[in-house]
Amino acid sequence: MKQFITFFTILLFFNLISAQTLSDTNRDSLDFFFKTLEENQKFMGQVELSRKNRTLYFYVSGFSNTEAGLKSGKETTYRIGSISKTITATLILKATEEGKISLDQTIETFFPTIKNAEKITITHLLTHHSGIHNFTSEKDFMQWNTSPKTEVEMISIISGGGSDFEPGSKAAYSNSNFVLLSYILEKIYNEEYADILQKKIISPLHLKQTQFGDKSLPESKKTHSYTYEVKWNKVIATHESIPMGAGGIIMSAHDLSLFLNGLFDGKIILKETLKKMLEQKDGYGMGIFKTTIAGHEAYTHEGRIDGFNSVYYYFPEQQLTYVLLSNGENYHLANINELALKAVFNQPFNLPKINPFKVTFQELAPYTGVYTSLESPLIITISRNGNKLLAQPEGQKIFKMDAMEKNIFNHNKSGVSLEFDPSLNLMMMTQGEKTLHFSKQ
């Protein structure tokens, strides 16, 4: 029996170690995958896998500024969008440890004009249970998001949105919650958010490529974000005064890894405070979510602001951290994450075909037409422009499809695949695990 226990312990230890390293074969496969993405204008950004501050894998591709030809490197910083919420939540929880604020405290003394302020607690803000309307969901948001806003202006905007539901009755994601938490931090410390971030997070963890906003950076140090349409096109940046701690922090992948490792290692807040942070109610923790990916439990948050996209996964059992930061993507990021994590956990994976299959204008003719389905109300018009197949669901924008092989076209960014049978006038549309069947009218 003792020998069996010893063998089992060794086997368990081996399995943990194998998930904390990366085989040469999988490392080479990931290098090839990310290089192919870069060469085909599919991805610009950084990817890092680490364990306890030791980097196991790192890849960087693309440009921080395509117009100036500035290549990205390990020290390049990216706007991490809503991942900032994990950091802001950490700052609030640190403030509770210091006796600056209580999680059960209501917010009417801070924001008397917010509807239901006398019922909304700090916990409600942290876990998106406040009912406060999400100001970024308003139709006019993109008309003013690039101009600086004062706290007074932002509070007026958020107050004007009213309440979507009774505080504590349910949960709904709202950027407004974490903008308000940012202002609360400034009030209780009597300092600007950037200075609080510096003192409580950046300095203690010795982060080198982290700060609030990039307005103070010289142009040569700024990273711009892009969308792809024939070429990379710069996206106008949201002013940092608008998202505040809901989405205004910039970091490198390595610094974000250091922060996450420090957070889960008890270097910022106490372990009992962290436990409270990770508790999920209605699918929400305090600035963090719980999920399962590649068959393993992880804590996560995603970020999207302008053309920047980001995600992290922290695997507590393996003490592994995966970070992806992007300033330009023309590929379905979920597919990148899935493949990378399968490689990390030594699970079978196939490298996708990314190099475009060559087709001519004439060869696209049999696919064109209007398609309907008995399985969905979607009506999709298929047309062509040059050697590109175009798909347009009714009422939506036109999607340029990449030819993968004969009769098969993908839109990698959305993860949609179209497969045609021209002889039967049929089309199959697949996204994720769902497939719909269409007939040409």
N, C-alpha and C positions, 0 to 999 in steps of 0.2 A: 504493500500500500504506500509506504514511504517513497519507494522508487517511482511509483506511478505519479504521485504528487510532484516529485522533483521533475519528472519528465514533462508533466503538464505545465509546470511553471516555466521551464525552459522553452517549451513550445509557444506559450503565451508571450514570453519575452521576445522570442524571435519574430512573431507576428507583429508586435508593436514596433520593433526595430525596422522591419521591412517597410512599414508605413511611414517611417521617419527618414528614409533615405530615398534615393532615386537611382534606378539601375542605369547603367551606361546606355543601354538600348533605348529605354524610355526617354532619357535625357536627349539623346540624339534625335529621337522622333519628335519631341517637343521643339527642339531647335529648328528642325526641318519644317514643322508645321507653322511656327511663327515667322520664319523666314519667307515661306511661301505666301502667307497672309500679307506680309509687308510688300513683297514683290508684285502682288496683284492688287495693291491699294485697298486692302480689306481691313487693316488694323494699324493704328499708331498708339503706342503706350508702353506701359511697364507691367510685367508679371513677376511676382516674387512668392516663393514658397520658403518658409522658415520654421525652425523649431527652437524655442528658447533663445531667440536672438541670433541663432546661427543660420545663415542663408544656405538653403539646400539647392535652390534653383533661382535664377534671375534671367530675364530677357527684356530688352528694351528695343523698340523699333520706331521708325518714323521721325517726324520733325516737331520741334516745339514751335517753330515758325517756318512754314513752308515758303512764304514769300521771300524771307531772308536766307533761306537754305540752312537754317540752324538745326542740326541733328539733335535728337533727344539722347540723354545719357542717364547714368545712374542717379545723378543729382538733380535731374529735371523734376519740377514740381507740377502737380495737376490739381485742379479744383475737384475736391472729392464730393461735392454736392451733399446729399442727405446723410452720408456717412458722418458728417459734422455732428449730427444729432447724437451719435454714440458718445462723442467727446463732450458735447454740451451736457448730456445726461450725467456723465462722469463728474463734471465740474459741479453740478447741482448736488449730487450725492456727497461730494467732498465738502461742500458747504454745510450739509446737514451734519456731517461728522464734526465740523468746527463750531457747530451751534449757531450758525448764521441764519438758518431757516429750518422749517419743519415740513416734512412731506404732507402732513395733514393740514397745513396752513392754507387758508383760502386767499384769493388774489385781489379782493376788493380794495385793499389798501394800496396796492400797486397800480391797479387799472380799474378805477371806479366806473369807467364808461363801457367796459366790456359786459355784454349781457350775461347774466347769471354769475357774475364775478364772485358774489357772496357764497355761491355753491361750488365753485370750481376750486379744486385743491391743486397743489404742486404735483401730486401723484397723477391727477387727471391730465395735466399737461404732458407729463413724461410718458404716459401710456396712451395718449390720443383718445382719452375718454371725456374730454372737456365739452364737446359739442360745438366748439368755436369753428366757424366756417373757414375753410381753406382759401386764403386770398389768392393763391397762385392758380386756382381753378377758374377764376373769373375771366371772361372773354377778353377784357381790355388789358389784362396783365402784360401782354407782350408789347403794348403800346407805351408803357412807362417803366419797364423793368431795367432799362439801361441808365436811367437818371438817378442820382443820389437822393436818398430820402432820410429825413430826420426821424427820431423816435416819435415825436409828436405826429408827424405825417403818417407813419406806419401804424401807430395806435388808432388813428382816425380811420384808416383803411380797414384794419381788422375789426374795429368796433362796428363799422358800417356793414360788415358782412353778416352780423347777427349770429344767431345760434341755430344749428341744424338739429339738435336733439338735447334732451335733458342730461345734464352732466352726470356721468357715472352709469347711465342706462345702457350704453353700448360703446363701441369704439369705431372711429373713422379717422383715417390718416389726414392730418392737417399741419401744414408748414407753420401756420399761425402759432401753434402751441410752442414751438421751439424758438420762434422769434421773441415771443413773450418771455420765455425762460432766459434768453440772452439778456434782455433788459433787466430782469430780476437779478441776475448775477451782477450787472453793472451797479444796480442800486444797493445791494447788500454789501458789496465790497468797495463801493464808491470809486470804482476804476473802470476803464474801458475794457470791453470784452477781450480785445487783443492782448492787453496787459495781464489780465487774469489767466488767459491761455498760456502766456509766456511763463508766469510764475508757478502755476499749478501743474502744467503738463510738459511744456517744452523743456524748461530748465531741469526739473528733476529727472527726466528720462534722457537728457542730453540729445534731444532731437536737433538735427542740423538743417533739415529742409521742411520746416513746418512754420506756418504763420497764418494769421487771419488776413485774407484778401491779398491781392497782388498790386494794388495801386501804388505802393511805395517802391516797387521793384523797377529797376531800369528795363527798358524795352528788351534788351538782350537777354534778360533773365526771365521774362514772362513767357508762359506757355499759352498759346492760342488754341481754341478748339475749332473743329471742322466737321462739315458734312461732305459727302462725296456725290458729285454729279458730273461725270466726265473727268473732273479733277477735284482736288480738295479745295473746298470753299470755306473761308473763315466765317465763323459765327460771332455776331456782336455779343459782347459779354454782359451778363446781368451785373449791375452794380452791387458790390459787396455789402453795402448798407441795407440792402433789401432782405436777403436771406439771413443775415447775421449768423448766429450759431445753428441755424437750421440748414445752412448750406454754403457758408462763406469761407471755409478753411481750405488752404492749399497744402499739399504734402507730396512727398515722394512715396513710392511703394514701400521702400525700406523703412522710412519713418513711421508709416502706418502700421507696418509689421511690429516695429519696436513698441509703439503705443499699445497695440493689442496684447502683445506678450507681457508688457508691464501691467496692463489692466488685470489680466487673468492670473498674474503671478502675485497680485496683492501689493504692487509697488505704488499704486496711486490711491486706491480706496481699500478699506479693510475687506477681508474675505466675506464676512457676514453682510457687509453692505453690498458687495458684488452679488451675493446670492439673492438679495432683494431686487437688485437691478435685473437679474436674469429671469425672475419669475414672470410667467406669461399669463395674461388675462385677456380673453377674447382674441388670442393670437398676437398680442402685443406685450413686449417687455418694456423696460425703460430705455428707450433709444436703441433697442436691439431686438432681433427676432430669433426664434429657434426654428431649425429646419432639419431635414435629412437630405443629404446629397451624397452620391456615390456609395450609398448604403451606410453612411455614418452620420451620427448626430453632430450638428454644428450650430454655432451662433453666427448671425449674419446681419448685414445691412447693405443696401444698394444705394447708389447715388447717381443722380442725373441732373446736370445743370448746363444749359446751352448745348454745346456739342461734346461735353465731357460725360463719360460714363465710368462708374466705379463699382466694385463689389469686394467684400471680404468674407471669408469663412474662417472661423476659429473652431478647431476640433478639440474639445477638452480632453477626451480620452487619450488622444495621441499627442496633445500639446502642439498641434500643427497649425500654422497660420498661412492662408492663401490670400493674396491680394492681387487684384487687377485694376489698373488705372488707365483710362484711355482718353485721348483728346481727339480721336477720330476713328470711327468704326463703320465699316460697310459690310458687316458680317454679323450673324446672330451671336451675341456675346454669351448667351446661355450655352451654346454649343462649344464655344472655346473653354468655358469653365468646366463643363462636363468632361471634355476630352482631357484637359490638364489634370483634373482630379482623379480620373480613372488611371492615368499614368502614375500619379502619386501613390495610389493605393494598389498599384500593380494589378489592375483589372484589365481584361481584354478590351482593346479599342482599335478602331480602324481610322487611319488618317483620311479625312474627306478629300474628295477631288475638288480642287479649287481652280486650277488652270482652266480657262474657258474653252469650250468645244466650239470649233469654227463652223458657222452657218452663214448662208448667203440670204439675200433678200428674197430670192425666188424660193428657197427651201422653206422659208417661214410661211408661205402662202397657205398651205393646207391647214394651218392651225388657227387662222384668223376667223373671227365670227363672234356671235353672241351666245353665251352658254348659260343654261339654267339647270336647277337641280330640284329633285323631289325631296331632298333631304335638308334643304336650306333655302331661305328666301333670297339668297345672294344671286345677283345677276352680274356676270363678269363678261366684259368685252375684251377680246383678244385682238390686238392689231400689231403692226410692225412699223419700225422706223429704221431705215438702213438695214443693218444686220442684227438689230435688236428686237426681241419680242416684248410687247407691252401688254400688261394686264391691268384692267381698271374695273374694280368692283363698283357697282352703281352708287353714286354719291360720294365716292372716295377719289383719292389722287391716283395717278398713273404709276404703276410699278414696272421698272425695267428688269426683265428677267434674264438671268445668265444661262446660256445653253451649256448643259453638263454632258449630255450625250444625245444621240438621236431620240427625239420625242420627249426629252426630259429637260425641264427648265427650273432653275431655283432662284428665289430671292433670298439671298443668304442673311440679310440683315433681319428680316422678319421670320426666317426659318420656314418659309412656304415653298413647297415643291409642286410643280405642275407636270403631269405625265399625260401625253396625248396618244390617242389611237385614231389617226386621221381616217382610216378606212371605215370606222364605225361612227365617226363624228363624236367621239367621247373624250372627256378630260377628267382626270382625277386630281384633286387638290389635297395635299397633305400638309398639315402643320402640327408638329409634335406627334402625338399618337392618334390624332383624329384625321380621317380621310373622308372626303365628300366626293360624290360622283356627279358629273355634269354632262349634259348633252347639248350639242350645237343646234341652235334653232334655224 
